[in-house]
Amino acid sequence: MTRDPVPSPFNMAAHVLARAGDDPNKTALSILGHNTSQNWTYGQIEAAIRGAATGLLNSGLIAGDRVLLRLGNTPDFPIAFLACIAVDLIPVPTSSQLTVAEITAMAMGLQPKAIIAGDGIALPDHAAPVIDTATLESFYTLPHANYVTNDPNRAAYIIYTSGTSGTPRGVVHAHRAIWARRMMHDGWYGLTQADRVLHAGAFNWTYTLGTGLMDPWTLGATALIPEAGTPAQALPALIHTHEATIFAAAPGVYRQLLKSPIPQIKSLRHGLSAGEKLPDATREAWTTATGTPIYEAYGMSECSTFISGSPTKPANAGTLGFPQPGRRIALLSNDATSTDHGQIAVHKSDTGLMLGYFDAPDETATRFCGDWFLTGDVGHRLPSGAIGYDGRVDDMMNAGGYRVSPIEVETALSLHPDVNEAAAVALPIKKDVTVIAAFYTSTDVIEEDELSAHCTKHLARYKTPRLYIRKDALPRGANNKLLRRALRSQWETENGQT
């Protein structure tokens, strides 16, 4: 994919639905239940989106208004999202699991002009009018709104991320963001119009909205989404029954699936993984069980994915993959020069890069070094051009003067047959002395000598943990990313280090 400019004027929703007219009777979306499925054709989904857009405008909303989405894992979510974008309203999708206090704090800063809400989902203590799902669905049959086309650099939607600070912050994306996603079609998915993509995530996760819905729709493919509450163990049968050709999930879902035997699935070409680093052991186990590979992608809320492996260019073992064709990526040293080992950075010209953090120009500025957006992740470049991942800037550990990636330690520990998950953290045991500690989950406590002997087989001595701490669960953020700093803070509190 070349770096061809975004068309202007432009509308993101119009781009996503541009193929809807090719075959209006083709299934665009199936919500998969245990014995049934709810199907939406391209003609039906576009009519609902454009009718909903008309209804939202009739309710008094005007271009530029922010609309808070408090919806569950139902078709109303993507319909409301794209309906807003079609007519230059700015949707703000949020997790249905947020509490009243959490969503109220978010709304106070956001000041939405309306809230679209599903039954039983916590609403903010805010004066904005609420549009319930019954009202939203009544809009679906209204006359079609015209797509509003304008500057592709104008705001299209806002998503919230906890980032590295743990405090939710709004990430403002432009209409042009969807244009950048074309680089993923060949650079990650191997996606075609004939594909049937089954995504295991919920609609309110941007990984699902992008990979599971908008990208298949952009090419006229079919999106398959399991209904809310579907257990991981049911997914292989759904993949088989509905003849999915591509399966997308977070690494944790793959780990759950591998706890039970998985039959060969003839329709499936490969899996996709994103959201956190995929352990090599999980990838190998999946390939052995299903006969299909997993292609991993690296990205973030501020720029979606931009490094990945793909069917035409598989990633080197242990790496994130290659910069997608058309991307401009650098590894920056501490003095901001390009190097083969440093902080992963994205050039400001990338069409997928955010406009900035909502109402936070100073915070936005701190994420840039000249023309480069700093991801906060550290990587290294192999001779092949692939990028290896070494962890967060703040998660890098120092052992005897050597910088050690937590990923390397975690990968080694995860090879132990009784370890389910692992996290490596540098802990201060006394003044000016830190050691590498390994937190892990397992069915039962594993003897420390056994774990130490295991790690010694796979790691240099200076990389081997000095402490092994069992946990019932490892802390994860809203996007399922491992929160190593939270582990460090918990340990320091419990051991009187704070």
PEUR-V857256 format. One line per field, one symbol per residue. phi: phi as a letter, one per 30 degrees, with the letter a starting at -180 (. if undefined). burial: + if it has 24 or more other ideal C-beta (glycine too) atoms within 12 Angstrom, else -. A space follows every 10 residues. Layout:
phi=???
burial=???
This chain:
phi=.dddddebda bdddddcdcd ddaecddcbb cccdbbbccb dddddddddd dddddddddj dbejdcbdcc bddbeedddd eddddecidc dbdbddddde dddddddddd hddabcbcdi cecddadddc cddddedddd cdeddddcca eddddcabbc bdhcdicebd ccccededdd ddddecdbdi dbdddbcccd ddedcddded ddbddedeci dccbbddeid dedddedded dchdcbcbad eddedddddb ecddcdddda cbbajaddde ddeddddddc ibdcccbcaa edbhcbbaca edbdddeicd kcedejdbcb ccddcicdbc alddbcdddd dcdedldehb dddddddcbi ccdcdiccbb cdedjdcccc jdedceccbi jcdbdddddd dddddddccd bbbcbdcdca eibbbdcccb cadbdceddd dddddddcbd edcdecbbbd bdacdbddci ddcddddddd ddddcicc
burial=-----+---+ ++++++++++ -----+++++ ++----+-++ ++++++++++ +++++++-+- +-+-++++++ ++++++++++ ++++++++++ ++++++-+-- -+++-++-++ -+++++++-- ++++-+-+-+ +-+-+++-++ -+-++-++-+ -+++++++++ ++++---+++ ++++++++++ ++++++++++ +---++++++ ++++++++++ ++++++++++ ++++++++-+ -+-+++++++ ++++++++++ ++++++++-- -+--+-++++ ++++++++++ +++-+++-++ -+++++++++ ++++++++++ +---+--+++ ++++++++++ ++-------- ++++++++-+ ++++++++-- ---+--+++- -+++++++++ +---++++++ +++-+++-+- --++++++++ ++++++--++ +++++++--- ---+++++++ ++---+---- ++-++--++- --++++++++ +--+++++++ ++++++++-+ +-------
